[in-house]
Amino acid sequence: MISEDEIRYYRQLDERQQRVFLGLKAKSLGISGVRLVSEAFGVDPKTVRKGKQELSNLPDEPPQRVRRAGGGAKKN
């Protein structure tokens, strides 16, 4: 089902990543996944459903950049 490690990992993610993680977990649990995940993580079922939708809309390729342009240490 849902382990303590998964709950600890979930807490380290930002909001969007949390939703996608919840959607992935619900999808893996099958037909009652949304209910189980929402109860285990203490979130609204709508949040889990939105995460499932965002999961299905993820691009196949990872983003080219993690940081915004101009981020990082400045070169002198």
C-alpha positions in Angstrom: 0.0 0.0 0.0 1.6 3.3 1.1 4.8 3.2 3.1 6.3 5.7 5.6 9.1 6.3 3.1 6.6 7.4 0.5 5.0 9.8 2.9 8.4 11.3 3.9 9.3 11.6 0.2 6.0 13.3 -0.6 6.7 15.9 2.1 9.9 16.9 0.3 8.2 17.8 -3.0 6.8 21.1 -4.2 3.1 21.4 -4.8 3.0 20.4 -8.4 5.4 17.4 -7.8 3.2 16.4 -4.9 0.1 16.3 -7.1 1.8 14.3 -9.8 3.2 11.9 -7.2 -0.3 11.4 -5.7 -1.7 10.8 -9.1 0.9 8.2 -9.9 0.3 6.4 -6.6 -3.4 6.5 -7.1 -3.1 5.1 -10.6 -0.9 2.2 -9.3 -3.4 1.3 -6.7 -6.3 0.8 -9.2 -9.9 1.6 -8.9 -10.0 2.7 -5.3 -6.7 4.5 -5.5 -8.0 8.0 -5.3 -9.8 7.4 -2.1 -6.9 5.4 -0.5 -4.3 8.0 -1.5 -6.5 11.0 -0.3 -7.0 9.3 3.1 -3.4 8.2 3.5 -1.9 11.6 2.6 -4.7 13.8 4.1 -5.5 15.6 0.9 -8.8 16.3 -1.0 -9.7 13.6 -3.6 -9.9 16.5 -6.2 -6.2 17.1 -5.7 -5.4 13.4 -6.4 -7.6 13.5 -9.5 -5.9 16.7 -10.7 -2.5 14.9 -10.2 -3.7 12.0 -12.3 -4.6 14.4 -15.1 -1.3 16.2 -14.8 0.5 12.9 -14.9 -1.2 12.0 -18.2 -0.2 15.4 -19.7 3.5 15.2 -18.8 5.8 15.6 -21.8 7.8 12.6 -22.9 11.0 14.6 -22.8 12.4 16.2 -19.6 12.7 20.0 -19.6 15.9 21.3 -21.2 16.7 23.5 -18.3 16.0 23.2 -14.6 17.0 26.8 -13.7 15.6 29.9 -15.3 17.9 31.6 -17.8 20.4 33.8 -16.0 20.3 31.7 -12.9 23.4 30.4 -11.1 26.7 31.9 -10.3 27.6 35.0 -12.3 30.7 34.9 -14.4 33.1 37.9 -14.1 
